[in-house]
Amino acid sequence: MLIGKTRCTRLPHHWQKTVSTMHMSKKVAVGTDSEVADGMINAFAKKDDAENFVSLSKRDDANKQEFVMPSREYSIQLDNHLNVQYSGRFTVGEQELPVIYDTGSFEVLVLSTKCNTCVKTLSMYDYKKSSSFRDSPKHVVAEHEFVSGDVVTAEGFETLRLGRRDSPVAASDMTFWMVQSHELKFWKTGHAIFSGIVGLSHVKRIPDGFSGDSSEDRSLLEEMRLDSFALCYQRGGTASPGWLKLGPSISAMAHDAGFQSVDVSGDSHWATKLSQFKVDLDGIDTTSLCKPSCGALIDSGTSLLTFPRSASHITDALKQKVKKDCSNLDQLPTLYFELDGAEVVLPPRAYIFKVLDNNGNPYCRGAFMKVDKESQFGEVFILGMPFLRYYFTVFDRQNKQVHIARSTEDCQVAHHMSLLATNASASGRSGRHGFGSADFQEATPADLDDVISPAWVSAEGQYIHL
């Protein structure tokens, strides 16, 4: 998610390419040897429907075509990997790849056959097999610095589709980045179910400094004329899928009962002001955070809830309360957030995970990530995958808002549930708040070795502009 440190680098002479700096908003996986760990998609749309959806018209640019958004509903299933990664199908040319659909990123980066050292068991894009591929006229090569290593990519242009080959949601001759080499642990070890990252930021143009080329390219969603989309991750076992939903009903949902609208204050990111955080912990003042505010990012590609380092005493206290035999989950507190006036409550199941020890025995533990950054709104929180397992979220680019509603276990909008906690939520005390019994009796099964986290978390500097 968000900004990974980027630098200009002298590349091997035989490449003879133009090197361009690039800030890529991508996720990096970290293992249990990382400090973060210590804190710690199959599209389905019938082909005949897709043919009815798509309308093409010539643009002034002979290399471009314009794709009109579907007039009917279209959903992409996001496959679940141990509740820490979700991947869905994405089509580059005519080649389908599993990718992370990432609200914290700007661009498209995929593994490619240009990478001679990449693990061959992972799906890769082969530009030689595509009739719609166009090479970069500038031969741009960019180097991206992530937490666990560097990635070198080459610029290309291709027809890109959200979902499978028959998807109606597409843009032609779009900029994307092909991995030529990398040092990323999760791709080297195979601890990933994805071969690329697709940015779903709200911006119309990729901001200066975030593009591998010097120009400010139009974003993928802008080219696709996609004004809104929805995300929700189902709750349950380690195979419960998530969903990326598109279509006219998504835009209309903002006015449905049960939804509250939150203004997106971030200039480039799906970020809002967090005016209050509370949790009931005896002897610990949790109300001093976010005075006058913090920044909160809603990020589909971050595995855990992420708190500022100044809240370590809170996350440590929560983790210490958890019994390893999982016997006291119903005694653990809920978490309370106020996002631009909208009240969000998360039960213990959102931050308590059932994992395996070195002998393969299950036990319960609390898990959070830490970030030591300041933003224009104050310290930074990230509402990652646990948030999307409890809140059906509509990302509205046109109005620069997110619309959130409590969701059922199978990702239906729970119209009968108010976002406002039903039992004195303002105190952040342990109440049911309309949640089911499983949310206070079961932990979320997961493999925390495979979590993915924002590259910028460990980047140099204390400031991040949201």
N, C-alpha and C positions, 0 to 999 in steps of 0.2 A: 504494500500500500504506500502511496505517496512517494516522497522524493528520496531516491538513492543518490549518494554522492557520485558525481561524474567528473571526469578529468580528461583533458587532452593527453594523448599518449603517443609516443613514437612507435609505430607498428613495424613489423618486419618489412625489409625493403622489397621483397618479392610481391607484397600486396600492392604497393604503389597506389594507394588510395588517399583520398582526402579525409583527414580525421576531423570530426566535428564533436564539440562537447555536447553532452546530453544529460539531462536530469530525467531519469525514468522513474515512474511512479509504480514500482513493482514490489511484490512480496518476496521475502526470502525465508527459507525454512531453516530452523535452528534445532539442534539436538539437545539432549539433556545436559551436555557439557557446556551449554551456553547459559549466560546469566538470565536470558529471557525465559528459558525453559524452567529455571529454578522458580521463577515467578509464574512461572507460568501459572458432461452434462448430456444425455440422449434426447435429442429434440424429437417431439412427436407432432407432426402436422401432416395431414394427408396430401398427397401430391396434387390431387385435383384441386384442393383448397388453395394450395400455394400458387397454382397457375392462375386461379381467379384473383388472387391478391395482387399480383405483380403488374405494375404498369411502368413502361420505360419511355422516356422521352429524351431526345437529343439535347445536349447542352452546347454552349458556345465552344467549349473545349472539346475537340474531336475525340480526345482520349477518355472523356467522361460520359456517363449516363446517369440519369437521376431515377432513383427507385422510390416509388410512393409507398408509404406505410400500409400495412395490411388493414383491410376494412373489417376483418373478422379476427377473432381471438387466436393467438399463437403462443404456445408455451414450450419452453425448453426445460427438460428434466436435468437436474444437477445431481450427478452421482456423488454419494457420500463416502469419503474415506475416513473412517474412524472418528467422525465428528470434528475433524480438524482441517479437512480439505474438501471442497466441492468443485467438481468439474463438469462442464457441459460441452456439447458438440459445437464446433465453430468451423466454418468452411473457408479455406483459402484457395482460390481458383475453384477446382473441383475436388479438392482433397480435404477430408474431414479430420479435425484434430480435437483432442480433449483439452480444454483451456479453463483457466479460472476467469470468471466474469467478475471484474474487480472495480468496485465503485471508487477505489482509492487510486486508480491509475489513469493515465491519459492516452497511451498509445497501444499498439499491438506488437507483441514480441513472440516469436515462435521458434522452436527448434527446427533446424533445417539440415538437409544433406550436405550443406557447406561445412558442417561441423564434423571433421574427421575423427575427433576424439570422443564424441558423444556416445552414450550407451545405446546400442542398436535396438534394444527392446522397447524403447520409447518411440512413439509415433513422431515422424518428421515430415516437414514439407519439402517436396522436391521440385524446385523451380523448372528443372529440365522437362518435367512431365506436364507442364501447364502451358496452354496456348494463350492464356490471358495475362501471363506474367510479363512485366516490363522492368528492365534493369534501371538502376538509378543513373541518370545522365551525368551526375557529378561523381558517381562511384563513391558515395559517402560511406565511411565506416565509423562506427561510434563505439566507445568503450564505456561500459556502465559498471560502477563500483557498488557492490552489495555487501551485506554483512559477512557472508561466508565466501566471498570471492568476486572476481571480475567477470564480466561478460562482454565479448566483442561481437558486434552485429554488423550486418550489411543492409543498407537500405534497398527496398524494392517497392514495386507497385503492382497491385493485384486486385481482383474482385473478391471482396470479403462479405461473408454472410453470417449473421447470428443464427446458429442452429445448423441443420443439415443442408445437404446440397439443394434440396427442394425448398429451402426457406425463402419466403418473400422479402425478408428484411436484409437488404444488401446495398452495397455501394461498390462501384467499379473504379478501377485505377486508383485505389487508395494506398497511401503510404503505409508500409509495415516494415518490421525489422527481423531479419533472419539471423539466428545465432550461428556464429562461425566457430567460436570457442568459448569455454566457460570454466569456472572453478567452483561452481555451486554444488554443495554437498548433496542436496536432495536429488539433483539430476544425476550426479555421479553414482550414488548408492542405489538409485531406483526408488527411493522413498517419496515418490510423487505419482499422482495419477493424472498429471496434466503435462502438456507439451508446449504450453504457451500461456500468455496473460493478455487479456483484452480489457482495455481501460474503458470505464463507463462514467467518466467525469461529466459534470454538467456544462463545461465550457464549450463555446462555439468554435473557438480556435485554441489550439494548444499554446499555452502561454510561452512567451519568450523565455528561453533558458530551459524549457522542458522538452524541446524537440531536438531530435538528432540532426536535423538540418537547420540552417540558419533562419529559414523562413518560418512563419507561424502557420502551420498547416491547419486546415479545418479538421475538427475532431471527427471520429468515426460516427458518433451519434448524430452530429450535425449533418454530415453527408447523407446519412440514412433518413434524415428528416424525422428522427425519433424524439418526440418531445417528452415522453414519459414511459416508464417501465416499472415493474414491481418485482420485489424479491421476497421470498419467504423460505425458511428451512424447516422441514418437519422435525418433530421431536420423536424420540423412541430409541430404537437400537442404532447400531453403527452403520446400518444400511439405509436408514430413512433418508429419502432424497430431499433436495431442495428444488425450487422452481423459479425460473425467470419468466415473467408473464408480460405479454405485449398485446395491444389491441385497444379498440375504442372504450371498452368497459373499464380499463385501467385509469384513463383520464377522468372518467365519470365518478370513480370511487371516492375522490376527494370530498364529495358532497354527501357520502353515505353516512348513516348513523354508525357511531363507534369510532370514526376517524377523527383525529385532530391534526391540524396543519402546523408545521414548524417552518419558520423562515430559514432559508439557507444563507448564512452570513458570510461564509467563506468565499473569497474571490475566485478561487480555482477548485475548491474541494467541497464535497458534501459535508460541510461543517456548520454547526450552529453554536449558539451561546448556551452554555450550561450554567444556570444561575444558582443551582443548589444540588448538593449531594448529601444524603443522610443514610445512616444505618444504625440500628440499635445495638451498641456495644457498651456494656457496663464499664464505666470509668474512663471512657474514651470520647473526647469531643470530636465528632465528625462534621460539625456544622461550620468549622472554620475554613474549610476548603472553599474555593471558588468565590472569594470575596474580592471584588464584586462579581467576577464571573470566571469561568474556564472555557476552553474550546472543546467541543465534542464532535468527533467524526464518526459517521455511520459508514462502516467499511466492511464490505462483503468478503474481503479476502484476508482478514485478520482472525486467527483462530480463537483467541481468548479476549475477555474484557481487559482493557489496558488502562492502568491508573498512573497518575504522576508519581514520581519518586517520593514526593513529600507526603504521599498517602501510604507509605510503606508500613507505618504503624497500624493502619487500618487493615490492609490486606494481610499482614502478618497475624493480627489478632483473629481475623476470620479463619485463616488456615489452621491456627492453633485450636480453634473450637471444634474442628472436625475429628470425630473418632474414626480410626482406620477401619473399624468393622462396620461403618456406615449406620450405626444404630441410633444416632442422634440428629439425623437430618431434619426431623420435624421440629427441632429446637433451635435451628439456625435462623438468622435474620434474613429478611428480604432487603434488597438494595433499592433505594429511591433516588431518582434523578428528575430534575426539572429542566426540560429542554425548551427554551424560549416560551415558557408558559405551559407547555404540555407536560403532564406528569407521567412518568414511566416507572414501573415497578418490575423488578426481576426477582424470582424466588431462588432458594438455595440451589435448585437443580441447574441454574444458569452458571454457577461458578464452582460447583462440587463435581468432581470427575471420579469415575471408577477406572483405575489403571492396574497394570500388572507389575509386581515387583520382579527382581532378577530371577526368582524361582518360579515365576508364572502364577503367583498367587494374587488374587484381586484385593485391592484395598481402596479406600476413599481418601481423597485429598482435595483441598482447595487449590485453584490455579488461576493466576493472574499474570499479565505482562506488566512491565514497568517502562515508563518513558520519562526522560528528563529533558523536556523541551518547554519553552515558552512560546506562545502565539500572540497575535494581536488581541485575543480574547482572554489571555491568561494561560495557566497551565493546561495541559492537553490530556483528555480522556479519549479512548477509542471504544466505540460500541461495535464490536465485531460479530462473529457468528452467533454467540449466545443471544445477542439482542434480536437477530433475525429469526431465531427459533421461537421467539415469543411475540414478535410484532411483524405483522404483514405491513410492508413498507413500500409506498409508491414514491418513486423518485421523479419529481416534476421539474423538468428543465425549463419549460415555458414560463412558469410562475416562480421559479427558483425556490421551491419548497419541497419538503418531504411530508407525506401524509401517512400517519401511523395508526394502526389499530391492533388490538390484541388478536392473536390467532389461536385456532384450535391446534391439536397435535398434528392434524393432517393438513395444516396450512389453509384452512378456511377462515374467513373473517368472522370473528366472534362478535357479532353485532350486539349481543345482549350484554357484553362486558364493557363497562366504561373504562377509559384509560385511567381515570381517577380511582385510586385504591378505595375499596369499599369499607375498610375498617380503620379509619384514622391513619391514612398513609403519610400524612404530613410529618408524623413522628419517625417514620422509617422503621416502625416496630414490626415484629413478626406477627403478621396476620395473614389470612388466606388470600385476601385481595381478589377473590374470584378465581383463583387458580385451582387446579385439580389436586387430588391427594397425592398423585405421583410426583408433583413438583416439590413436595415436602418429604417424600419418602424414598425417592430414587435418585441416584446420581447419574450423570451422563457418562456412558462408557466412551473411552477415548484412548488414543495413543499419543501422549504428549511429546514423544520423540519426533513426531512428524508435524508439529505445529508450524504455521507460517506467520511471519510478523513483518511489520513495516521496515524497509531498508533504512529509512531515515532515523529510526530509533537510536541507532548507534553511530550515526554520522556525526562529524565534527560540528561544533557550534551548538549553542543553547537555544537558538531561535528558529521557528518554522512558521512561515506565513501561510495561513490556511486559505 
